[in-house]
């Protein structure tokens, strides 16, 4: 016979649902975030309640307008640090500034990058040094500074913006390709070292995103190949992407938010391709 006895009354309190994309109380330090991909990620953090330290180049008045607008529209704290990514001590100070000003550092995004397009035999040595320093070495200095802070908090998210060129190569981009391959190797090492500390480290590998950096490359490729900018865009820049369109910053933001959330806790040491099929070839 079935037992028809009514079960004891259950507790009326329902579990509190926490949106995994809620970043209230968290602080993100994002290099190269006054424009392009970095600014898009900063907006995504602020829109979800997180405080942000911006960094990057540009007109000081425009940077201040961006900072103030972001702070006012999202109701969060937004600071700016003018660290020169060529100088390791300034990069480390940027991270320390985030902790000092905003109380913690939960998210570190190593995004700053530059490009120079030229054949290896003609590649200027000073450009090689700058690209390695800004695209690779700054990632080391920022990460090294953030690790003790994150360890003390028991949690942290490090996201390195690499590139499809961290996985495959293209001609005339030797320094950039070398640096981005280095970023992916560095990402794996950091992930292994911090695997039991509640800190993840991952790389996002975009294809071509329409940013000021890519706009400059269109002109460079047109010059090197003696073609128009329109032809350079269609037949050189986007030739590698089967979708034949730019990756959008919104598409990058989606994977970024996953990686910095609790849902991304087991994703570490990975490289996430957002490249329109480029590296599927």
Sine and cosine of phi, psi and omega as CSV:
sin_phi,cos_phi,sin_psi,cos_psi,sin_omega,cos_omega
0.00,0.00,0.64,-0.77,0.04,-1.00
-0.95,0.32,0.60,-0.80,0.08,-1.00
-0.99,0.15,0.93,-0.36,-0.06,-1.00
-1.00,-0.06,0.15,0.99,0.02,-1.00
-0.90,0.43,0.74,-0.67,0.01,-1.00
-0.94,0.35,0.67,-0.74,0.04,-1.00
-0.92,0.39,0.40,-0.92,0.03,-1.00
-0.86,0.50,0.52,-0.86,-0.02,-1.00
-0.86,0.51,0.71,-0.70,-0.01,-1.00
-1.00,0.07,0.44,-0.90,0.05,-1.00
-0.87,0.50,0.77,-0.64,-0.03,-1.00
-0.96,0.28,-0.26,0.96,-0.02,-1.00
-0.95,0.31,0.80,-0.60,0.03,-1.00
-1.00,-0.10,0.52,-0.86,0.01,-1.00
-0.88,0.47,0.63,-0.77,-0.01,-1.00
-0.97,0.23,0.81,-0.59,0.02,-1.00
-1.00,0.08,0.78,-0.63,0.05,-1.00
-0.92,-0.39,0.88,-0.48,0.03,-1.00
-0.89,0.46,0.86,-0.51,-0.03,-1.00
-0.89,0.45,-0.30,0.95,0.04,-1.00
-1.00,-0.04,0.05,1.00,0.04,-1.00
-0.97,0.26,0.87,-0.49,-0.04,-1.00
-0.93,-0.37,0.32,0.95,0.03,-1.00
-0.85,0.53,0.71,-0.71,0.01,-1.00
1.00,0.07,-0.09,1.00,0.01,-1.00
-0.98,-0.18,0.39,-0.92,-0.03,-1.00
-0.81,-0.58,0.76,-0.65,0.04,-1.00
-0.90,-0.44,0.73,-0.68,0.14,-0.99
-0.95,-0.33,0.85,-0.53,-0.14,-0.99
-0.78,-0.63,0.92,-0.40,0.03,-1.00
-0.98,0.21,0.47,-0.88,0.01,-1.00
0.86,0.50,0.72,0.70,-0.16,-0.99
-0.90,-0.45,0.37,0.93,0.08,-1.00
-1.00,-0.01,-0.05,1.00,0.06,-1.00
-0.30,-0.95,0.10,-0.99,0.15,-0.99
0.86,0.52,-0.62,-0.79,-0.06,-1.00
-0.86,0.51,-0.71,0.70,-0.05,-1.00
-0.86,0.51,-0.68,0.73,0.01,-1.00
-0.92,0.39,-0.61,0.79,0.04,-1.00
-0.88,0.48,-0.66,0.75,0.02,-1.00
-0.94,0.35,-0.60,0.80,0.05,-1.00
-0.89,0.45,-0.67,0.74,0.05,-1.00
-0.89,0.46,-0.61,0.79,0.01,-1.00
-0.90,0.43,-0.66,0.75,0.03,-1.00
-0.91,0.42,-0.76,0.65,-0.05,-1.00
-0.89,0.46,-0.63,0.78,-0.01,-1.00
-0.89,0.45,-0.38,0.93,-0.01,-1.00
-0.97,-0.25,0.29,0.96,0.16,-0.99
1.00,-0.06,0.07,1.00,-0.02,-1.00
-1.00,0.02,0.53,-0.85,0.10,-0.99
-0.99,0.11,0.43,-0.91,-0.16,-0.99
-0.66,-0.75,0.63,-0.77,0.25,-0.97
-0.95,-0.30,0.90,-0.43,0.07,-1.00
-1.00,0.08,0.38,-0.92,0.07,-1.00
-0.40,-0.91,0.56,-0.83,0.08,-1.00
0.48,-0.88,0.00,-1.00,-0.04,-1.00
-1.00,-0.07,0.28,-0.96,0.05,-1.00
0.60,-0.80,0.04,-1.00,0.05,-1.00
-0.92,0.39,0.82,-0.58,-0.05,-1.00
-0.81,0.59,-0.64,0.77,-0.01,-1.00
-0.92,0.40,-0.63,0.77,0.02,-1.00
-0.93,0.37,-0.64,0.77,0.04,-1.00
-0.88,0.47,-0.67,0.74,0.01,-1.00
-0.91,0.41,-0.62,0.78,0.06,-1.00
-0.89,0.46,-0.68,0.73,0.03,-1.00
-0.89,0.46,-0.72,0.69,-0.01,-1.00
-0.87,0.50,-0.75,0.66,-0.05,-1.00
-0.91,0.41,-0.65,0.76,0.01,-1.00
-0.89,0.45,-0.68,0.73,-0.01,-1.00
-0.91,0.42,-0.67,0.74,0.00,-1.00
-0.90,0.44,-0.72,0.69,-0.05,-1.00
-0.94,0.34,-0.69,0.73,-0.09,-1.00
-0.95,0.32,-0.48,0.88,-0.06,-1.00
-0.96,-0.27,-0.16,0.99,0.02,-1.00
0.92,0.39,0.56,0.83,0.00,-1.00
-0.82,-0.57,0.09,-1.00,0.07,-1.00
-1.00,-0.05,0.78,-0.63,0.03,-1.00
-0.78,-0.63,0.83,-0.56,0.02,-1.00
-0.89,-0.45,0.22,-0.97,0.04,-1.00
-0.75,-0.66,0.70,-0.72,0.08,-1.00
-0.79,-0.61,0.79,-0.62,-0.12,-0.99
-1.00,-0.03,0.54,0.84,-0.02,-1.00
-0.81,0.59,0.72,-0.70,0.12,-0.99
-1.00,0.07,0.88,-0.47,-0.08,-1.00
-0.92,0.39,-0.14,0.99,0.09,-1.00
-0.98,0.18,-0.25,0.97,-0.10,-1.00
-0.89,-0.45,0.93,-0.37,-0.07,-1.00
-0.85,0.52,-0.60,0.80,-0.03,-1.00
-0.93,0.38,-0.55,0.84,0.04,-1.00
-0.96,0.29,-0.58,0.81,0.05,-1.00
-0.89,0.46,-0.72,0.69,0.02,-1.00
-0.89,0.45,-0.62,0.79,0.00,-1.00
-0.91,0.42,-0.55,0.84,0.06,-1.00
-0.86,0.51,-0.68,0.73,0.01,-1.00
-0.93,0.37,-0.70,0.71,0.03,-1.00
-0.88,0.48,-0.59,0.81,0.03,-1.00
-0.88,0.47,-0.67,0.74,0.05,-1.00
-0.85,0.52,-0.70,0.72,0.02,-1.00
-0.91,0.42,-0.69,0.72,-0.05,-1.00
-0.92,0.39,-0.70,0.71,-0.09,-1.00
-0.98,0.18,-0.61,0.79,-0.16,-0.99
-0.89,-0.46,-0.01,1.00,0.19,-0.98
1.00,-0.07,-0.28,0.96,-0.05,-1.00
-0.20,-0.98,0.14,-0.99,0.14,-0.99
-0.66,-0.75,0.96,-0.29,-0.03,-1.00
-0.99,-0.12,-0.55,0.84,-0.10,-1.00
-0.77,-0.63,0.80,-0.59,0.13,-0.99
-0.89,-0.46,0.81,-0.58,0.06,-1.00
-0.89,-0.45,0.91,-0.42,0.06,-1.00
-1.00,-0.06,0.99,-0.17,-0.16,-0.99
-0.85,-0.52,-0.37,0.93,-0.11,-0.99
-0.84,0.55,0.68,-0.73,0.01,-1.00
-0.30,-0.95,0.48,-0.88,0.11,-0.99
-0.74,-0.67,0.19,-0.98,-0.05,-1.00
-0.63,-0.78,0.49,-0.87,0.19,-0.98
-0.57,-0.82,0.75,-0.66,-0.09,-1.00
-0.94,-0.33,0.90,-0.44,0.00,-1.00
-0.18,-0.98,0.42,-0.91,0.05,-1.00
-0.92,0.40,0.42,-0.91,-0.03,-1.00
-0.85,0.53,-0.69,0.72,-0.08,-1.00
-0.91,0.41,-0.37,0.93,0.02,-1.00
-0.94,-0.35,0.08,1.00,-0.11,-0.99
-0.93,0.37,0.84,-0.54,-0.01,-1.00
-0.91,0.42,0.73,-0.68,-0.04,-1.00
-0.87,0.49,-0.61,0.79,-0.02,-1.00
-0.92,0.40,-0.56,0.83,0.06,-1.00
-0.93,0.36,-0.63,0.78,0.08,-1.00
-0.84,0.55,-0.77,0.64,-0.04,-1.00
-0.88,0.48,-0.66,0.75,-0.01,-1.00
-0.90,0.43,-0.71,0.71,-0.04,-1.00
-0.91,0.43,-0.69,0.73,0.03,-1.00
-0.90,0.44,-0.66,0.75,-0.02,-1.00
-0.91,0.41,-0.74,0.67,-0.09,-1.00
-0.98,0.22,-0.68,0.73,-0.10,-1.00
-0.99,0.15,-0.46,0.89,-0.08,-1.00
-0.88,-0.47,-0.83,0.55,-0.12,-0.99
-0.90,0.43,-0.59,0.81,0.02,-1.00
-0.89,0.46,-0.52,0.85,0.06,-1.00
-0.89,0.46,-0.66,0.75,0.06,-1.00
-0.89,0.46,-0.77,0.63,-0.09,-1.00
-0.90,0.44,-0.66,0.76,0.01,-1.00
-0.93,0.38,-0.68,0.74,-0.01,-1.00
-0.91,0.42,-0.70,0.71,0.01,-1.00
-0.85,0.52,-0.62,0.78,0.00,-1.00
-0.95,0.30,-0.53,0.85,-0.08,-1.00
-0.98,0.17,-0.49,0.87,-0.12,-0.99
-0.84,0.54,-0.76,0.65,0.00,-1.00
-0.87,0.49,-0.59,0.81,0.02,-1.00
-0.91,0.41,-0.73,0.68,-0.02,-1.00
-0.92,0.39,-0.62,0.79,0.05,-1.00
-0.87,0.48,-0.67,0.74,0.01,-1.00
-0.91,0.42,-0.51,0.86,0.03,-1.00
-0.99,0.15,-0.35,0.94,-0.04,-1.00
0.99,0.16,0.19,0.98,-0.02,-1.00
-0.27,-0.96,0.56,-0.83,0.08,-1.00
-0.17,-0.98,0.39,-0.92,0.02,-1.00
-0.74,-0.67,0.87,-0.49,0.05,-1.00
-0.92,-0.39,0.84,-0.55,0.00,-1.00
-0.83,-0.56,0.88,-0.48,0.02,-1.00
-0.98,-0.20,0.82,-0.57,0.04,-1.00
-1.00,0.08,0.98,-0.20,0.00,-1.00
-1.00,-0.03,-0.84,-0.54,-0.05,-1.00
0.00,-1.00,0.32,-0.95,0.22,-0.98
-0.83,0.56,-0.47,0.88,0.04,-1.00
-0.97,0.25,-0.01,1.00,0.20,-0.98
-1.00,0.10,-0.19,0.98,-0.04,-1.00
-0.90,-0.43,-0.53,0.85,0.01,-1.00
-0.69,-0.72,0.19,-0.98,-0.04,-1.00
-0.91,-0.41,0.29,-0.96,0.17,-0.99
-0.66,-0.75,0.46,-0.89,0.04,-1.00
-0.93,0.38,0.42,-0.91,0.08,-1.00
0.95,0.31,0.20,0.98,-0.03,-1.00
-0.75,-0.67,0.66,0.75,-0.15,-0.99
-0.85,0.52,-0.73,0.68,-0.06,-1.00
-0.92,0.38,-0.70,0.72,-0.01,-1.00
-0.89,0.45,-0.71,0.70,0.01,-1.00
-0.89,0.45,-0.68,0.73,0.02,-1.00
-0.89,0.46,-0.69,0.72,-0.02,-1.00
-0.91,0.42,-0.71,0.71,-0.05,-1.00
-0.95,0.33,-0.56,0.83,0.16,-0.99
-0.88,0.48,-0.63,0.77,0.05,-1.00
-0.89,0.45,-0.63,0.78,0.03,-1.00
-0.87,0.49,-0.66,0.75,-0.01,-1.00
-0.92,0.39,-0.66,0.75,0.07,-1.00
-0.89,0.45,-0.66,0.75,0.04,-1.00
-0.89,0.46,-0.66,0.75,0.03,-1.00
-0.84,0.55,-0.71,0.71,-0.01,-1.00
-0.90,0.43,-0.68,0.74,-0.01,-1.00
-0.89,0.45,-0.72,0.69,0.01,-1.00
-0.88,0.48,-0.68,0.73,0.00,-1.00
-0.86,0.51,-0.68,0.74,-0.01,-1.00
-0.92,0.38,-0.65,0.76,-0.02,-1.00
-0.92,0.40,-0.51,0.86,-0.12,-0.99
-0.95,-0.32,0.24,0.97,-0.13,-0.99
-0.86,0.52,-0.46,0.89,-0.04,-1.00
-0.95,-0.31,0.28,0.96,-0.04,-1.00
-0.94,-0.34,0.14,0.99,-0.02,-1.00
0.97,0.26,0.29,0.96,-0.04,-1.00
-0.88,-0.48,0.79,-0.61,0.05,-1.00
-0.96,-0.30,0.42,-0.91,0.04,-1.00
-0.62,-0.78,0.88,-0.47,-0.05,-1.00
-0.70,-0.71,0.31,-0.95,0.06,-1.00
-0.88,-0.47,0.66,-0.75,0.16,-0.99
-0.97,-0.26,0.75,-0.66,-0.09,-1.00
-0.89,-0.45,1.00,0.09,-0.01,-1.00
-0.97,0.26,0.45,-0.89,0.29,-0.96
-0.98,0.18,-0.49,-0.87,-0.02,-1.00
-0.97,0.25,0.83,-0.56,0.07,-1.00
-0.92,-0.40,0.63,-0.77,-0.04,-1.00
-0.97,0.25,1.00,-0.08,0.00,-1.00
-0.77,-0.64,0.20,-0.98,0.08,-1.00
-0.83,0.55,-0.57,0.82,0.02,-1.00
-0.88,0.47,-0.67,0.74,-0.01,-1.00
-0.96,0.28,-0.59,0.80,0.05,-1.00
-0.85,0.52,-0.62,0.78,0.05,-1.00
-0.91,0.40,-0.58,0.81,0.01,-1.00
-0.92,0.40,-0.56,0.83,0.03,-1.00
-0.86,0.51,-0.71,0.70,0.02,-1.00
-0.90,0.44,-0.66,0.75,0.00,-1.00
-0.89,0.45,-0.70,0.72,-0.02,-1.00
-0.92,0.38,-0.58,0.82,0.06,-1.00
-0.89,0.46,-0.67,0.75,0.01,-1.00
-0.92,0.40,-0.74,0.67,-0.06,-1.00
-0.91,0.41,-0.54,0.84,-0.07,-1.00
-0.97,-0.22,0.03,1.00,0.04,-1.00
0.82,0.57,0.76,0.65,0.05,-1.00
-0.74,-0.67,0.14,-0.99,0.04,-1.00
-0.96,0.28,0.29,-0.96,0.05,-1.00
-0.89,0.46,-0.58,0.81,0.00,-1.00
-0.90,0.44,-0.69,0.73,0.03,-1.00
-0.93,0.36,-0.64,0.77,0.02,-1.00
-0.87,0.49,-0.64,0.76,0.02,-1.00
-0.90,0.43,-0.77,0.63,-0.11,-0.99
-0.96,0.27,-0.72,0.69,-0.19,-0.98
-0.99,-0.13,-0.20,0.98,-0.01,-1.00
-0.87,-0.50,-0.85,0.53,-0.06,-1.00
-0.90,0.43,-0.81,0.59,-0.07,-1.00
-1.00,-0.05,0.07,1.00,0.01,-1.00
-0.87,0.50,-0.58,0.81,-0.08,-1.00
-0.97,0.23,-0.32,0.95,-0.07,-1.00
-0.99,-0.14,0.94,-0.34,-0.03,-1.00
-0.83,0.56,-0.47,0.88,0.02,-1.00
-0.95,0.32,-0.32,0.95,0.00,-1.00
0.85,0.52,0.56,0.83,0.10,-0.99
-0.55,-0.83,0.34,-0.94,0.05,-1.00
-0.93,0.37,0.54,-0.84,0.24,-0.97
-0.94,0.33,0.63,-0.78,0.00,-1.00
-1.00,-0.09,0.41,-0.91,0.04,-1.00
-0.92,0.39,-0.49,0.87,0.07,-1.00
-0.88,0.47,-0.62,0.79,0.01,-1.00
-0.92,0.39,-0.59,0.81,0.07,-1.00
-0.94,0.34,-0.61,0.79,0.00,-1.00
-0.87,0.50,-0.59,0.81,-0.02,-1.00
-0.86,0.50,-0.76,0.65,-0.01,-1.00
-0.95,0.33,-0.55,0.83,0.04,-1.00
-0.87,0.50,-0.73,0.68,-0.02,-1.00
-0.90,0.44,-0.58,0.81,0.09,-1.00
-0.88,0.47,-0.72,0.69,-0.09,-1.00
-0.92,0.40,-0.54,0.84,-0.03,-1.00
-1.00,0.02,-0.11,0.99,0.00,-1.00
-1.00,0.04,0.11,-0.99,0.09,-1.00
-0.91,0.41,-0.45,0.89,0.01,-1.00
-0.89,0.45,-0.43,0.90,-0.03,-1.00
-1.00,-0.04,0.29,0.96,-0.12,-0.99
-0.89,0.45,-0.48,0.88,-0.01,-1.00
-0.99,-0.15,0.02,1.00,0.09,-1.00
-1.00,-0.03,0.95,-0.30,0.04,-1.00
-0.47,-0.88,0.58,-0.81,-0.05,-1.00
0.97,0.25,0.24,0.97,-0.10,-1.00
-0.97,-0.24,0.37,-0.93,0.08,-1.00
-0.87,-0.50,0.87,-0.49,-0.09,-1.00
-0.98,-0.22,0.92,-0.40,-0.02,-1.00
-0.99,0.12,0.84,-0.54,0.10,-0.99
-0.81,-0.59,0.98,0.21,-0.27,-0.96
-0.68,-0.74,0.31,0.95,0.03,-1.00
0.88,0.47,0.43,0.90,0.03,-1.00
1.00,-0.03,0.06,1.00,-0.06,-1.00
-0.78,0.63,-0.82,0.57,-0.10,-0.99
-1.00,0.09,0.10,1.00,0.12,-0.99
-0.98,0.21,-0.27,0.96,-0.04,-1.00
-0.93,0.36,0.00,0.00,0.00,0.00
